[in-house]
C-alpha cells in the first residue's frame, strides 16, 4: 500500500520534469560525484551559485533544466581537479557577479565590508560619550 | 542652563528618524514602480567564442564548431530549441535575416532530432548549420541564460553583441546594423 502510494507520488512528480526535458539530463545534473570529498567541494560551491533561470534559488536547489546542466558543469570541473574559486570566476566572466551569492571584493562592494567597521566605530564613540557623562554624575559633578 | 544648549540638538534627533523613514519610503516606491528586468546579460561579449565542436542536430545540416566563425564574415549565432515558444515566434525574422544574406548558425538546446525536425518543418530552416547542445556546454560557455538568444559574431570569432529574447520585426534592421558594425571591427583587428 505504502509502496504503491509512493510510486503514484513519484509519477505525479516526475511527469512535469519529463515534459520539459525529453533529452536525458547531463551526466552529473542529478548524480553525485563518486568521491565524497569532491562532492562536498562541489556542493559547497553550488549552494553559492545562483540559477540564472529561477533567480532566487541556488543551482543546488533549483530544478530548472539549466541549473541541472550548471551542476553537471561544476561537478565535471571539480572531478577534473579544478579549484572551486576558479570555477566561480569562470562563471562570473560569463554571467557577471549576478551568478554568485558570495559577495566579491570590488570597488562597488566596499560599503558592504566597511559598514560594520564604521557602525562599530560610531557605537564606540557614542558609548565613550555616555560613559564619560555617567562618570561625572557618579563623582557628583554637574555638567 | 544645559537645557538651552541641548534643545536644538534634540530637535534634530527628533526629526532624523522621520527623515530616514521618508528616504527609505521613496527608495522602496521607486523600486516597486520600476518594471522588473529579469534578463541576465552575458558578460562574455567582447571575448572570442570558446572552443567547441557540436554534432549535427538535424539530418540535412552539418554540426557546428568554433572554426565556422573564423571565415572573415560576421555571423549570427542563434541559441534555440524546438520546445521554446518564442523561438517559433522569431522564425520569420530569422528567415528574413537569412534572406538578406546573413549566415545564421544554430545551437539547439536539449532537443531530440525528431522534435527538431518537426519544428524546422513547421517554422522553416534558416540555419546554415545546427549544433546539438544536449548539456548546454556551449550555452553556459558563452553566458547565455535562456532561449532564444542571438549573438553577433564577427569574422574573427569574437562575440560582438547579445540579443536576449525573440527577434521582433523591428530588431531585424538593428541586427543588420550590428552585423555591419562587426564587419568593420573584425576587418580592423
Interface residues (C-beta under 8 A of the other chain):
Chain A: X20 X21 X22 X23 X24 X26 X27 X52 X53 X55 X65 X66 X69 X70 X72 X73 X91 X92 X93 X94 X95 X96 X98 X99 X143
Chain B: X2 X38 X40 X41 X42 X43 X44 X47 X83 X110 X111 X112 X115 X134 X135 X136 X137 X139 X140 X141 X142 X143 X145 X146
